[in-house]
Amino acid sequence: MSNTVEAGTIVGGPVNNDTVNTTQVQTSRKGFCSVRHGLALILHLCNLSISTQQMNMSIALPVMVNNTALPSSPNASTERPPTDSQDNWNETLNESKAVAAVYDWSPEIQGIILSSLNYGSFLAPIPSSYMAEVFGTRYLSGTCMFITSVLALFTPLAADTGVTVLIVLRVIQGIVQVVLLTSQYSIWARWAPPQERSQLITIAVAGSVLGCFIIFIVGGYLCQTIGWPYVFYIFGGIGCVCSFLWFAVIYDDPVNHPFISTREKEYIVCSLAQEGSPPGWSLPIKAMIKSLPLWSILIFYFSDFWHFFVQTSYLPTFITSVFQANIRDSGILSALPFASACICVVPGGLLADFLLSRKVLRLSTIRKLFTAIGVLLPAVLFTSVFWLRSSFSTAIAFLTISSAFKSFAQSGALVNFMDIAPRIQSLVGEMSSCFQLLWAY
């Protein structure tokens, strides 16, 4: 995250993104009415679907489980009305029992189920770049999108079959999701012009934030009204639709895309020509280990995911316990920070590209500035919530504003690996994902 020219020389070959060639084909820049922005929208929808599939178990598990059950029967199910010894069950659980099974899983089993999504995903990013080179990113990512969505559809059946089957299903689902989330960066190595890189990637990444917002808003309502299995059916079905759109629209590079115009194709190819071609199987491992900019990106990914995990996992509990909000209101209030982040992430990318294209700031300065905004201000606001527990509205406002500022980091450190190592960016992105998954362990 220091000087991108120097870092590019160290890691991925000579790159000079601060002085983009002004003789590139500019007449094909159609704004959002272009094939490359259509690809970003499809990736947005796919990331939205993956995000909802990652969090659906966290939403559904409280109503799937009989919390008063004895641990001696880890996989029994019951659909009987609650007995006198179960009067402490909340209203949501009682209503959901009428339309879906409830399982007697101990807290230990519940913890394994929730964490099983990460069991096989730590090492999965490493071979995904090579698999993308062999099979093509289009087929690899599209197939992974379809597999994880089908597994989501079969999650209720796996729960009925047995807890072991459910855990195995989620382990496989976690591996497939990580391969999809990391291999998609190979698309942007061939599709994203340097001056549009921030906006295209932030459009795609915004889908993950929007998915968190949607699952918080509608997940609890679905569990309470029509039953927890529909949380998996609905979002798994959306994922299947996204996989069909993927195969119809996504191609590995603009040269082979059947619907792209000649002008847009020439613009993308010319703008990326200065970054060189992908290195194939050769990787500068020694240079990567010694690259301080690369290590700074990896450490930032770890800390950023730490913050994200804490917010998604404990924010509903914090609102419920501290402010005594009910389940419905807690879900809505927990979704507000993600709504603000979703609104601000794309304008942040557009602003970064505007500053770069108008040469207002150097690329390295833009990345550092947006990273500072996305780290320092949210840290101050997020930490201040502890001392604002007596003011409900102020605490919620601070949480919402902190997420809005945090979204600016998407145009800073979270996209910087595309600058320092454009030729091997897929591997660097996968290493960043490994640092994210370290938090799960």
N, C-alpha and C positions, 0 to 999 in steps of 0.2 A: 504494500500500500504506500510505498514511497514513490520514487520517480518511476513511472510506468515504462519509460524508455529503457532505463537501466535494468529494471526487472525483466522486461521482455528479452533483453539480450542474455540475461543469466539463464532464464528458464526455457523460453520457447523460441529463441532466435530473435534477430533484430526487428523491433517493432517501434514505430514512431507514430503513435496515435494522437499526439498533441498537435501535429502538423499534417492533418489529413490532406491527401492530394486533392487540390481544388479542380483538377481537370477531369474528375470522374464524371460519369454520365449523370447529370442532374435533372434532365427533362422527364425522367421516369418516376420521380418522387411524387406519388399520388396520395400522400398522407395515409389516412386510414382505409382508403379505397384501393388496396393493393393485396396481392396474394400473400406477402409476408405478414401483413397485419391479420389476414384471415387465419394464417397458421398460428399466430399468437392467440387469437380468440379460441381456436380449437384446443390449444394447450391450456388456456385459461379454464375451459370447461372440464378438461381431463384432470387438472390439478384440483378443481373444485370437487369433482367426484371422489378423487383419492382422499382428500381431506375429510370428507364426510364419512368415508369408509374406515378411516383411521380412528375416528372419534365415536362412531355409532355404538360400539360396545360400551364405552364409558357412559353414554347416555342411557342405554337400555339395561345395563347390568343391575342398577338399583331396583328395577321392577321385575327383573328375571329371577331374583333370589329371595328365598324365605330366610330372612336374617335371624330368625329365632330357631332355625332348625338345628338339631344336634349334629355334630360333625361325623357321627358314625354312619350316616347315610349320605355319601357325597354326591350321588347322582339321582336320587329319587325325585320324582316330580309329583305335584299335586295341583288340583284345580278345585279343591273344596273351599267353601267359605271359611274365613278366619275363625278360630276358636277363641274361647275366653282368654287363653294364655297369650294370645297374639293381638291384644287390643292396642298395642303401641305401634302397630303398622300404620303408615300414613295413608291418606285417602287415595293417593295415586296408585299405590300398590294394590289396595283393595279393588279399585275399579279395573285395573289391568288384569287381575286374576280371572275375571269373567270371560276374557277373550283370549288369553294366552296362558301357557303353562308357567309354573313357578318351580324353581329348582332349589334343592337343599344343598347348597354349596357353602363350605366353610370359608371364612375370610382368607385362609391360605390359598384355597383353590381359586377364589376370586382374583387374588393378586397374580397368580400364575396366568390366568386367562387374560387379564389386562396387559401383562408384560410380554406375553408370548408373541405378540406382533413384532417384537424387537430381537427375539432369540437368534434367528438366522440372518438378520439383516445387517449385522455389523460387517461381515466379510463380503456380503453380496455386491457392494459397489465396485470392488476391485476388478473382477473379471468382466463387468458389464461394458466397459469401453472396448475391450477386445471382441466381445460378442457383438457389439454394434458394428464393428468393422467387418466381421465375418458375415452376419446375417443382414446387416443394414439397420439403421435406427428406426426406419419406418416399420419394418416387420417385427423387430424386437419389442419396441415400445407398444405398438398396437396389440400384439399378442399378450403382453403383460397386462395391458389395460383390460382386455377381454377376460383373462384368467382371474384377476382379482375381483372383477365384477361378478363373475359366475360364482366364485367362492363366497362372496357376500350373500348371494341369493340362497346358497345352501347352508348358511350359518344356522338358521333355526332348526333345520333338519339334523345338522351335526350336534346341536345342543340336545335334541331329543334322543339321539343315538347314544351319546355318552360324552363325558367331559374330556376324555382322552382324544376322541375324534375331533372335538371342537378345538382343543389346543393345537393339534397337528394341523388342522385347517388354517388356523390363524398364523402359525409359524410359516407355512407356505405362502400365505397371503402377504405377510410382512416382507419376505424375500422378494416376491414379485413386485410389490409396490416400490421398494427401494431401487430395484433395477430400472423401473419405469421413471422414477423421479430423477435419477442421476443420468441415465442415457439420453434424456431429452435435451440436455445441453449440447449434444453433438449436432442437433438441428441448427442451433444458432451459430455454430462455427461456420456453417455454409450458407446461412440465410440472413444473418443480421449485419448490415453495414455498420462500421464503427460509430458513425454519427447517429445511428438510430438504435444502438445496442441497449441503452438504458430503458427506453420506452417499450421496446418489444419484449424484453425479459420481464419488466415490471408488469406488463399486461398479462403475461403468462403466470407469473408468481401470484398476482392478485387473486387468482382463482382459489389458492389455498386459504387465503384470509377470508374470502367470501364463503368458502365452504364451512369454516369454523363458525361464522356468523349464522349461516342457515341451520346448521345442526343444533346450535344452541336455541334458536328460535322455535323450530318445528319438531325437534326430536322428542322433547318431553311431551308435547301436545299429542304426537302420534302414539306414543306409549300409553298415554292416559285414555285416549279415545278409541282407537281401533286395535291396539295391542302392539307390544314391542317387536314382533316379527316383521311388521311393515316398515320399521326403520331400516332393516336390511333389504327387504324386497324393493322398496322405492329407490333407495340410493344405489343398490346393485343394478336395478334396471336402468337408471340414468347412466351408470358406467358402461353398460352394454351399448347403449345408444352412442355414447362418446367414442367407443372403440370403432363402431361402424363409420362415424364421421372421420375418425383418424385415418382409416385406410382409404377413404374417398378423397381426402384433401391433402394429407401430409405426404411429402416426398423428401428423400434424403438431401437433395440439392435442387436449386432452381433450374439447372440445365435439363434435368429429366422431368420437370413438372409439365403436364400436358396443357394446363390452362393459363400459364403465365405469359405475359406479353414479352415481346422481344426487347422492348425498351427497359422494362423492369429487370429482366434477366441480365442485360448488359450492365445496368447500373449496379446490381448486387455483385456480379462477377468482377467488375472493375474496382469497386470499392474494397473488395476483399483480396485483390491480387497482391497488394503490398505485404500482406501478412504471411504469404507463403502457403504451401500445401501441407496437409496433415503428415506427420512424420512416420506413419505406418506403425511398425512394431518397435521402433527405436525410441527409447526414452532417456533423457538426461538425468538419471537417478541421482548421481553425485551432485550435480548442480542444483537439483530440486531440494536436496537435503540441506544445502548451504544457503538457500535463498531465504533471506529474512522477510521480504515481502510475502512470500508464500506462507511462511510460518505465522505471520501476523494475520493473514486471512483465515488460516485454520483455527487459530485461537479465538478469533472473533466469531467464527461459526459456532464453536463450542459454547461461548458465553451467550450468544444470541439465542441458541436453541434452549439453553438453560432457562432464560427469561420466558421464552415462549411456552415451555413445558410447565413451568410454575403457574403461569397465567391461565393456561387452558385447564390444568388439573385442579387447581385450588381456588380459583376465583369464585366459582359458584358456592363452594363451601364457606369461603370468607364472607360473602354477602349474606348467606343464610344465617351463619352463626353470629356475626358481629352486628348486622343490621336487622336480624330477625325477619327476613323476607321469606315469603312462601316459595314453593318450588317453581311455580309459574313465573313469578316476578324475578326470582333469582336467575332463571334462564334468560329472560329478556334483558336484565341489567348486565349479565355476563357477556351478552352479545354486543353491547354498545361499543366497547373498545375495538372489537374486530370490525364493526361497521365503520368507525372513523379511520382505521388503518386501510380498509378497502377503498375508501373514498380518496385517501391521500396518496396511495402508493403509485398510481398511474400518473397523476399530475407531477409527482416528484420525479419520475422518469422523464417526462416531457420537459420539465425544467432543466434537468441535467443535460439533456441533449440540446436544448436551446442554448444554454451557456457554452456548450462545446462548439456547436455549429457557428455561432456568432463570435467565437474566439474571445468571449468575455473573460473566461478563466481557462487555465491549462487543465488537461484531463486529470493529472495527478492532484491538482488543487481541488477539482470538483469532487473526486472520490474522497479525499480527506475531509472536505467541508461537510459533505452529506453524511459521512460516517460519524463525524463529531456531533452533528445535529441529531442523528439517530441513536446516539449512545448517551451523551451527557444529559440532555434535557429529559428524556424518559427516565433515566436513573434518578434524577432529582425528584421528579414528580411521583414516580412509583414508590420511592422510599418514604416520601412525605405522607403517604396514605396512612402509615402506622400512627402518626400523630393527629390524624384528622378523623379518627373513628367516631368522634362525637358529632361530626357534621356529615350526614348522609349524602346530601347533594354535592358538597365540595369533594368528598372522596371519590364519588362516581365521576365527577367532572375531571379530576386529576387522572384517574385511570384511563378515561376516554382520550384526553389530550395527550397523555404519554404514548398511547398506541399510535396516535396520528403522527407524532414526531418520529417514533421508532420506524415507521414505514419508509422514512427517507434513507435509512441504511440500505435498503434494497438497491438504491442507485449509487451506493458507496462501496463498502467492503464486500457486500454480497454479490456484486457483479464484477468486482475487480479482477478476479481470476481470468475473466475473458480478456482483460487488457494485458496482463503480465505474461500470459501463456496462451495465445490464441490457437496455436497449432496443437497443443495437448490439453486444451481446456477441459475436455470431458474427463480426463483422469484427475486433473486438479479439482474439478467439481465433485468427483467421487470421493477424493480424499477429504474434502470439506464435509461431505455427508457422513463419512466415518467419524469425524470429530463430533458431529451432531449426535450420532448414535452412542458415543461414549457416555453421554449423560444418562442414557437408559440403563447403564450398568453401574 
